[in-house]
């Protein structure tokens, strides 16, 4: 097989490929021969794409399909000669994240018809796949995925070990408890799929130049203007970084660096000679996550690889100069995966191995791919970091990015994949090296709800971190910021808590319950310093005028008032959900979710006018936020500030600078983001420890205790408060989630998204945010709902849950989610009315088991609490 590998032979690949515009030897190419350039690079183009693998060719294909023709695709070596060349070619739709599932489903359908469209043999074979479960917990995770696949219309079934043996006779089934069978999963030659996409793009006018290396992307006034190559400059409006494992370095070859947090690891798989009786080409692919391996047919033999527990990071320092060749074999390193393969298929013991392939794969800090526009450079788009699923996502990811470039946003919510979910802090080479060593094994590890990464931690912390840690805090991380989940009481067995991770009732149940009880009966303190905090001010009225246009609620309120508002897009969807306090006539203090720090800053920078009298500052790091929740919060704060804090003196949604203890300049807001009474204190960080100590000392007589975000989550969900990034997104409008009262439609003021909301007000909405209380569910013995569970109305699928929690007040599980309505004959979406919600019989599907649920459009609470909910900001997704 030599030092190269293609899943279809190189001879067939070369025969099928047209004569792309060659180029002289690239500085990163290992080729020693130079070919003449038959065609010079164009002087300008609308779009320049860097990278001729599956991602670059998919973006070029979809852009050309959408009518953009002035496109140049540059490849430093040969097309599909990078990671794409070594890809195992498995197209799998068994994905736990909804947007990834949609991308894989689209890719499968695209590849199925690509050969007919282009005449290039893609090697597409519909084999199906079998995902094996050696434990009951693994089977539960497969059942959860199966529920999602079924409601998407993708055939899928949970099968017994005996059925596994019937589908694949070589599989050893003695240790299996079940499996998931997806009959429409497929195999392809990934290099030939790239070639087919390139062929179609070329026919549509895309220019493709091989042996052309990008050295620099020129930027002026925050916009892409040109691309420098080893063959000259191309002026352009858009640049797309599809450089795979080189994407990180390429991102740093810009005047203002574009941070693309990914890192390569070595990925191993072996190839065998054909069996005596060659395996049929349509034999199902096998994924054995508990054994950490995958197995597929390859030319009558076996291709098997996996994700070992001790991965080997690559190219941590300096530029990788390779046009990828097969890296060194390492049989000692591969031995655990080989042992797992022989346990699963004992008949392979005598089979002759042809080659152990070792190739780079790029992984990201959260195991999700990276796409979207750079927050720092307009016109600079990225599609990279596929976490070993490039061929599964290639078609769908290219489609979404092309839509993003042409229309301003994709046709689906891609926030889980957006480059702006990361900050610069995730781009440290040391962080990435350590994180990918954790991420690669996690590809196979069982991920129960609310698991946390262990590497790259304690990066951003509150000044109170050590104090809280000493009191039993258990931590999670969001956007690099450490946040408390709950506090373990003295004497509790910590080992049990950390190790007993489950889909059922968790061990922290009673701990969180006691924190919730304290929030309702006494007073709790939650450190919420991770909030994103901006200050926007101006010399005149520019700040007010600009914010009135960018936000949906009326911000022209008296000084000291707090407004809860959405930052909407043209379609009326939430780009952000925030609270804004008016500090003075010309100054505003904006509080947003933690993971909005990059996205919100970029959105505001893009839309605020360039005015020297208008300033915006990120003050997230300047303030520690303490949330005092509970009926006795007013007593604690009154005694500490020597000021009356009752509703008459300090009304709801009010902000005032006060002294607390010895500290001055504390911004106190009468808002808790839970629907419970209380205050949030924004404390200059140098005073944080003093104020915390004063609050805890003064609160002793009122029963004060620390609490964490799990308690906050339970409180906000039972009060029907939505969570940006989970319940709310760029495709959710205020009209669809009962927030019409937070929109200034009747004020005669123009704002972004206004037309879309007026249209919805007249025509009705096609989905409604709804609260579900599980009725026949036993929290002690039944599987818990976490999020993403299908919702059924009168036996028909109508939507999915977006978040859920156990309500200690109702002693029931509460799920939040959107209900849609479809025409039974055509499947067309119809307007969802209040009667449609109220008159249905609902069930929630948890891993294939359906539980009765009662639907509500308002929370179970007193009239006073309902009225307070309208006053109180619902900013709970932090």
PELIN-V546113 format. One record per residue. N is the residue number from 1. SS is DSSP state (a for helix, b for strand, c for the rest). Layout:
N;SS
N;SS
//
This chain:
1;c
2;c
3;c
4;c
5;c
6;c
7;c
8;c
9;c
10;a
11;a
12;a
13;a
14;a
15;a
16;a
17;c
18;c
19;c
20;c
21;b
22;c
23;c
24;c
25;c
26;c
27;c
28;c
29;c
30;c
31;c
32;c
33;c
34;c
35;c
36;c
37;c
38;c
39;c
40;c
41;c
42;c
43;c
44;b
45;c
46;c
47;b
48;b
49;b
50;b
51;c
52;c
53;c
54;a
55;a
56;a
57;a
58;a
59;a
60;a
61;a
62;a
63;a
64;a
65;a
66;c
67;c
68;c
69;c
70;c
71;b
72;b
73;b
74;b
75;c
76;c
77;c
78;c
79;c
80;c
81;c
82;c
83;a
84;a
85;a
86;a
87;c
88;c
89;c
90;b
91;b
92;c
93;c
94;c
95;c
96;c
97;c
98;a
99;a
100;a
101;a
102;a
103;a
104;a
105;a
106;a
107;a
108;a
109;a
110;a
111;a
112;a
113;a
114;a
115;a
116;a
117;a
118;a
119;c
120;c
121;c
122;c
123;c
124;c
125;b
126;b
127;c
128;c
129;b
130;b
131;b
132;b
133;b
134;c
135;c
136;a
137;a
138;a
139;a
140;a
141;a
142;a
143;a
144;a
145;a
146;a
147;a
148;a
149;a
150;a
151;a
152;c
153;c
154;c
155;c
156;c
157;b
158;b
159;b
160;c
161;a
162;a
163;a
164;a
165;a
166;a
167;a
168;c
169;c
170;c
171;c
172;c
173;c
174;c
175;c
176;c
177;c
178;b
179;b
180;b
181;b
182;b
183;c
184;c
185;c
186;b
187;b
188;c
189;c
190;a
191;a
192;a
193;a
194;a
195;a
196;a
197;a
198;a
199;a
200;a
201;a
202;a
203;a
204;c
205;c
206;c
207;b
208;b
209;b
210;c
211;c
212;c
213;c
214;b
215;b
216;b
217;b
218;b
219;b
220;b
221;c
222;c
223;b
224;b
225;b
226;b
227;b
228;b
229;b
230;c
231;c
232;b
233;b
234;b
235;b
236;c
237;c
238;b
239;b
240;b
241;b
242;c
243;c
244;a
245;a
246;a
247;a
248;a
249;a
250;a
251;a
252;c
253;c
254;b
255;c
256;c
257;c
258;c
259;c
260;c
261;c
262;b
263;b
264;b
265;b
266;b
267;b
268;b
269;b
270;b
271;b
272;b
273;c
274;c
275;c
276;c
277;c
278;c
279;c
280;c
281;c
282;c
283;c
284;c
285;b
286;b
287;b
288;b
289;c
290;c
291;c
292;c
293;b
294;b
295;b
296;b
297;b
298;b
299;c
300;c
301;b
302;b
303;b
304;b
305;b
306;b
307;c
308;c
309;c
310;c
311;c
312;c
313;b
314;c
315;c
316;c
317;c
318;c
319;c
320;c
321;c
322;c
323;c
324;c
325;c
326;c
327;c
328;c
329;c
330;c
331;a
332;a
333;a
334;a
335;a
336;a
337;a
338;a
339;a
340;a
341;a
342;a
343;a
344;a
345;c
346;a
347;a
348;a
349;a
350;a
351;c
352;c
353;b
354;b
355;b
356;b
357;b
358;b
359;b
360;b
361;b
362;b
363;b
364;b
365;c
366;c
367;c
368;c
369;c
370;b
371;b
372;b
373;b
374;c
375;c
376;c
377;c
378;b
379;c
380;b
381;b
382;b
383;b
384;b
385;c
386;c
387;c
388;c
389;c
390;a
391;a
392;a
393;a
394;a
395;a
396;a
397;a
398;a
399;a
400;a
401;a
402;a
403;a
404;a
405;a
406;a
407;a
408;c
409;c
410;c
411;c
412;c
413;c
414;c
415;a
416;a
417;a
418;b
419;a
420;a
421;a
422;c
423;c
424;a
425;a
426;a
427;a
428;c
429;a
430;a
431;a
432;a
433;a
434;a
435;a
436;a
437;a
438;a
439;a
440;a
441;a
442;a
443;c
444;c
445;c
446;c
447;c
448;c
449;c
450;c
451;c
452;c
453;c
454;c
455;c
456;c
457;c
458;c
459;c
460;b
461;c
462;c
463;c
464;c
465;a
466;a
467;a
468;a
469;a
470;a
471;c
472;c
473;b
474;b
475;b
476;b
477;b
478;b
479;c
480;c
481;b
482;b
483;b
484;b
485;b
486;b
487;b
488;c
489;c
490;c
491;c
492;c
493;c
494;a
495;a
496;a
497;a
498;a
499;a
500;c
501;c
502;c
503;c
504;c
505;c
506;c
507;c
508;c
509;a
510;a
511;a
512;a
513;a
514;a
515;a
516;a
517;a
518;a
519;a
520;a
521;a
522;c
523;c
524;b
525;b
526;b
527;b
528;c
529;c
530;c
531;c
532;b
533;b
534;b
535;b
536;b
537;b
538;b
539;c
540;c
541;c
542;a
543;a
544;a
545;a
546;a
547;a
548;a
549;a
550;a
551;c
552;c
553;c
554;c
555;c
556;c
557;c
558;c
559;c
560;c
561;b
562;b
563;b
564;b
565;b
566;b
567;b
568;b
569;c
570;c
571;c
572;c
573;b
574;b
575;b
576;b
577;b
578;b
579;b
580;b
581;b
582;b
583;b
584;b
585;c
586;c
587;b
588;b
589;b
590;b
591;b
592;b
593;c
594;a
595;a
596;a
597;a
598;a
599;a
600;a
601;a
602;a
603;a
604;a
605;a
606;a
607;a
608;c
609;c
610;c
611;c
612;c
613;c
614;b
615;b
616;b
617;b
618;b
619;c
620;a
621;a
622;a
623;b
624;b
625;b
626;b
627;b
628;b
629;b
630;c
631;c
632;c
633;a
634;a
635;a
636;a
637;a
638;a
639;a
640;a
641;a
642;c
643;c
644;c
645;c
646;c
647;c
648;c
649;c
650;c
651;c
652;c
653;c
654;b
655;b
656;b
657;b
658;b
659;b
660;b
661;c
662;c
663;b
664;b
665;b
666;b
667;b
668;b
669;b
670;c
671;c
672;c
673;c
674;c
675;c
676;c
677;c
678;b
679;b
680;b
681;b
682;b
683;b
684;b
685;a
686;a
687;a
688;a
689;a
690;a
691;a
692;a
693;a
694;a
695;a
696;a
697;a
698;a
699;a
700;a
701;a
702;a
703;c
704;c
705;b
706;b
707;c
708;c
709;a
710;a
711;a
712;a
713;a
714;a
715;a
716;a
717;a
718;a
719;c
720;c
721;c
722;c
723;c
724;b
725;c
726;c
727;c
728;b
729;c
730;c
731;c
732;c
733;b
734;a
735;a
736;a
737;a
738;c
739;c
740;a
741;a
742;a
743;c
744;c
745;c
746;c
747;c
748;c
749;c
750;c
751;c
752;c
753;c
754;a
755;a
756;a
757;a
758;a
759;a
760;a
761;a
762;a
763;a
764;c
765;c
766;c
767;b
768;b
769;b
770;b
771;b
772;b
773;b
774;b
775;c
776;c
777;c
778;c
779;c
780;c
781;c
782;c
783;c
784;c
785;c
786;c
787;c
788;c
789;c
790;b
791;b
792;b
793;b
794;c
795;c
796;b
797;b
798;b
799;b
800;b
801;b
802;b
803;b
804;b
805;b
806;b
807;b
808;c
809;c
810;c
811;c
812;b
813;b
814;b
815;b
816;b
817;b
818;b
819;b
820;b
821;c
822;b
823;c
824;c
825;c
826;c
827;c
828;c
829;b
830;c
831;c
832;c
833;c
834;a
835;a
836;a
837;a
838;a
839;c
840;c
841;c
842;b
843;b
844;b
845;b
846;b
847;c
848;c
849;b
850;b
851;b
852;b
853;b
854;b
855;b
856;b
857;c
858;c
859;c
860;c
861;c
862;c
863;a
864;a
865;a
866;a
867;a
868;a
869;a
870;a
871;a
872;c
873;c
874;c
875;c
876;c
877;c
878;c
//
